[in-house]
Amino acid sequence: MSTEVFLLTENMTLLDASEQLKKRKHSGAPVVDSQGRLVGTFSLRDLTGVKKLGRPKENQADDSTSRQSRADTLDSGIISAEALKHIQQNALALERVSERMTRNAPSVTENATLIDVARLMCHFHTHRIPVTSANSQLTGIITTMDVLAALVHTADELQ
């Protein structure tokens, strides 16, 4: 688990959040309230609505194809300069993270096992699982790289 966690606040604008994600080359982050309690997660998929858009049909208007193209760029994991410019010029720049974030996103408490975390990652198709204390305070994050590092470490010990 990493205890130094890049996070977003629920009152941040989408523009601020997307700029921070681009700056750090992250595709998402946990979202906390003013007391530091985990309230959700925010990722580029939340920003683009990729989960809801689906693939455009062949007979859809060019605008839909253009929107999907921007979504595909964002869904690649790192926000592109073109996508960020679109956000800056669009009314959604002033929306709050709380309006688009995923609420009730998977998280674990500090006593969860690595297998518990890996199962959540597989079930929810996510690359990060926030870790909280018993009172929902964000205390860390486990990423797919943490899981892979543990797997490699275990394999090395067995040899």
C-alpha positions in Angstrom: 0.0 0.0 0.0 1.2 3.5 -0.8 0.5 6.0 2.0 1.2 9.0 -0.1 -1.9 9.3 -2.1 -2.7 11.7 -4.9 -6.3 12.7 -4.3 -9.0 15.0 -5.5 -11.6 16.9 -3.5 -15.3 16.7 -4.2 -15.6 20.4 -4.7 -12.8 20.6 -7.3 -13.9 21.7 -10.8 -13.5 19.2 -13.6 -11.0 21.5 -15.2 -8.8 21.5 -12.0 -9.1 17.8 -11.6 -8.3 17.0 -15.3 -5.3 19.4 -15.1 -4.0 17.7 -12.0 -4.5 14.2 -13.5 -2.6 15.3 -16.7 0.2 16.9 -14.6 0.7 13.7 -12.6 0.0 11.4 -15.6 -2.7 9.6 -13.6 -6.0 8.2 -15.0 -7.9 8.7 -11.8 -7.8 9.2 -8.1 -9.8 8.8 -4.8 -12.1 11.7 -3.9 -12.4 13.0 -0.3 -14.7 15.4 1.4 -13.5 18.4 3.5 -12.9 16.1 6.5 -10.7 13.7 4.5 -13.2 10.9 4.3 -13.4 8.9 1.1 -16.6 9.7 -0.8 -15.8 8.2 -4.2 -13.3 7.9 -7.0 -12.9 10.0 -10.1 -11.3 8.7 -13.3 -11.1 9.7 -17.0 -14.0 7.4 -17.6 -16.2 9.5 -15.3 -15.1 12.6 -17.1 -15.9 11.3 -20.6 -18.9 9.1 -19.9 -17.2 6.3 -21.7 -19.1 3.8 -19.5 -22.4 5.2 -20.9 -21.4 6.1 -24.4 -20.5 2.8 -25.9 -19.2 2.5 -29.4 -20.8 4.8 -32.1 -22.9 3.1 -34.7 -21.9 3.5 -38.3 -24.9 5.7 -39.1 -24.5 8.1 -36.2 -23.7 11.8 -36.8 -20.1 13.0 -37.0 -20.5 14.8 -33.7 -21.0 11.4 -31.9 -17.9 10.0 -33.6 -15.9 13.0 -32.6 -17.1 12.7 -29.0 -16.2 9.0 -29.0 -12.8 9.9 -30.4 -12.1 12.3 -27.5 -13.4 9.7 -25.1 -11.1 7.1 -26.6 -8.2 9.5 -26.1 -9.1 10.1 -22.5 -9.7 6.4 -21.9 -6.1 5.7 -22.9 -5.1 6.4 -19.4 -3.6 9.9 -19.7 -5.5 13.0 -20.7 -4.3 14.4 -24.0 -3.6 18.1 -24.6 -6.5 18.1 -27.2 -8.9 16.6 -24.7 -7.9 19.1 -22.0 -8.4 22.0 -24.4 -11.9 20.7 -25.1 -12.6 20.6 -21.4 -11.3 24.2 -21.0 -13.5 25.4 -23.8 -16.6 23.5 -22.7 -19.2 24.3 -20.0 -18.3 21.1 -18.2 -15.1 22.7 -17.0 -17.0 24.3 -14.2 -18.8 21.2 -13.1 -17.7 19.8 -9.7 -15.9 16.4 -9.3 -18.8 15.4 -7.0 -21.2 15.6 -10.0 -19.3 13.0 -12.1 -17.4 10.9 -9.6 -18.2 7.2 -8.9 -19.9 7.0 -5.6 -19.7 3.8 -3.6 -16.6 2.9 -5.4 -14.8 -0.2 -4.1 -12.4 0.4 -1.2 -11.0 -1.7 1.6 -10.0 -1.2 5.2 -6.5 -1.4 6.5 -6.9 -5.1 7.5 -7.9 -6.4 4.0 -5.7 -9.1 2.5 -4.0 -8.6 -0.9 -6.3 -11.4 -2.3 -9.3 -9.3 -1.2 -7.9 -6.3 -3.1 -7.0 -8.3 -6.2 -10.6 -9.8 -6.3 -12.1 -6.3 -6.1 -9.8 -5.1 -8.9 -10.9 -8.0 -11.1 -14.6 -7.7 -10.2 -14.8 -3.9 -10.7 -12.2 -3.7 -13.5 -10.2 -1.0 -11.7 -6.5 -0.3 -11.3 -6.7 1.3 -7.9 -8.4 0.5 -4.6 -8.4 3.2 -1.8 -7.6 2.0 1.7 -9.5 3.6 4.6 -9.5 3.5 8.4 -12.5 2.2 10.3 -14.0 5.8 10.2 -13.6 6.1 6.4 -10.5 8.3 6.5 -8.3 7.7 3.5 -5.1 6.1 4.6 -3.6 4.8 1.4 -4.1 3.2 -2.0 -3.2 -0.1 -3.6 -2.6 -0.1 -7.3 -2.2 -2.9 -9.8 1.6 -2.3 -9.6 1.5 -3.0 -5.9 -0.3 -6.3 -6.5 2.2 -7.2 -9.2 5.1 -6.3 -7.0 3.8 -8.5 -4.2 3.4 -11.4 -6.7 6.9 -11.0 -7.9 8.3 -10.7 -4.3 6.4 -13.9 -3.4 7.7 -15.8 -6.4 11.2 -14.7 -5.6 10.9 -15.9 -2.0 9.6 -19.3 -3.2 12.7 -19.8 -5.4 
